[in-house]
Amino acid sequence: MNIQQGNPNRSGQRDKEKFIRHNWKIKASRCRVIEDGHAPVIMNTREAIDYAQDKGLDLVEVGYDVKSGISTAKICEYGKYIYDLKRREKQAKKQARANAIEIKCLQIHLTTDTADFERMVNQAKKFLSEGNNVKLALRFRGRREFSNMDYAKSIMTNLLSRFTDIAVVDSPLALNGKDLSCVIRRK
């Protein structure tokens, strides 16, 4: 949710960002007023704005109930409310990035040599030790390689057997377009 405090853009249409209504910009005639330490009270919007301004604060709309036509508003300082929303949004994005598990992809072919095969196995083990999931893909080049499906499956089962002690198969071996692939994750 992006927050914008200004007016709509020059063309008269609002950006896809959310506008936070406060004080006299609240359009509902009645609102459910939330005040710290008190139970919510339904009152006329004009009275609620006057009540908030008497306390030196703002009336900020935090929600709207379409069925009843009543908006939910909070008595607080508008600038601090916007600051807290932006801070929470930034923290949520940061947390999502930290919790995201990356999928690393390693591609082999039917003609991959044993030295390259060993190097890719070691690279996959490194990725697994870092906590990432690994997609192992055997890519087919042309019809002739596609006709050797049994040989390709034996290569993939040989590859998967090297990870039995440290990883489990997350998604089974499947043919996706030109790839015979599966995803493994750390135990």
Secondary structure, 3 states (H helix, E strand, C coil): CCEECCCCCCCCCCCCCEECCEHHHCCCCEEEEECCCCCCEEEEHHHHHHHHHHCCCEEEEEEEECCCCEEEEEEECHHHHHHHHHHHHHHHHHHHHHHCCCEEEEEEECCCCHHHHHHHHHHHHHHHHCCCEEEEEEECCCHHHHCCHHHHHHHHHHHHHCCCCCEEEEEEEEEECCEEEEEEEEC
